[in-house]
Amino acid sequence: MGRGEFYRYFMPEKKPDHVALRVCNIYGFMETGKSVLSRKIGARIEKRCEEKKWGFLFIEARRQQDALLWIEEHKDEIRGLDYVMLLYDDAGRFFMSREGTTKERRQVLKDYMEIRHILERHGFRQGVLGILFNVQFYRLLDKTMRNAPMTIWKSSVIMDPEDKREFVIRVGRRYYYFLKIITKAMFIDGYKLKYSDIRIRSSAKREEIYQWLYQFFINYNIDPTKGINSEFVKRFALVELFDDKFIIDTGNDISTPQNYVKIEYIDDNNDIFTPRDMEERDKMVALFYAGYRIARFFPDMKKDQLLKYMRKGLGIRIMSKKFYDLSKEVDNRIESMLEEAL
């Protein structure tokens, strides 16, 4: 396998008659080019979509709930597309954040497992949904999401001996040392390839891997024993596509999709509709109740209009499902209060 299979994974020959899902996890330490690579993949998929006359949109967010909220608010734009690609940047921190409650994390996971159907409900019923996760460390992502058909490794910064052993078994010694060398070259200017980089007892195997690495760089007119440019090696990555492993070279150009939307992250601490505990939930319901009762002074205002006003007029970020759940809870509380009064 190689570059051709890499893009054929993301881009089927024919448009599916359903929502086809293509997930890829990209792992790498800070400053190793994960975000650049993600946008570059999006730009190249977009170009192929243009050749097929497919409508394409690239959405970048830090949290799934922000992306889904944007999609819900822009149903008309999503409905006519053939390819939607989502990038969750710094996903280990913002996608399944351990700072949230267990209930919140369960909801995020549930939405992820149902994401095809969520987009179908918003009108995107035929085409490809691509999802890219950018993660600094493998275990930061939930196990369900780590289980993706494609994994891309941008670097190898693994200090724990057990994790390192597991990684070597997973990718093999040759690719492990390839990642090790390009990672060193990214952070140490002019890093020089040395025999001591290859720590294998078998001298024959050590020589084999050393010569393979040496020849790899020579093919790019670079003598690795004299120094490797730190920016140059950011063009490479190791790809796992199911059981196959191969190196891709995406070049050192920087490209971003033309049809690109970046959703800014909003701190949950400033969002009253993301409660941390029952006390906060009660405060949230009370605030919602107050707004709900004020809206009753406008008899023509329906719930959909109230939701729109809260989003556009007050700048409150709330998904419709949560909105209707809350309004139902408020209705139930009002009904209980009236029954008690009688």
Buried (B, 14 or more C-beta within 10 A) or exposed (E): BEEEBBEEBBBEEEBEEEBBBBBBBBBBBEEBBBBBBBBBBBBBBBEBBEEBEBBBBBBBBBBBBBBBBBBBBBEEBBEEBBBBBBBBBBBBBBBBBEEBBEEBBEBBBEBBEEBBEBBBEBBBEEBBBBBBBBBBEBEBBBEEBBEBEBBBBBBBBBEEEEEBEEBBEBBEBBBBBBBBBBBBBBEEEEBBBEEEBBEBEEEEEBEBBBEEBBEBBEEBEBEBEEBBBBEBBBBBBBBBBEEEBBBBEBEEEEBBBEBBBBBEBBEBEEBBBBBEEEEEBEEBBEBBBEBBEEBEEEEEBEEEEBBEBBBEEEEBBBBBEBBEEBBEBBEEEEEEEEEEEE
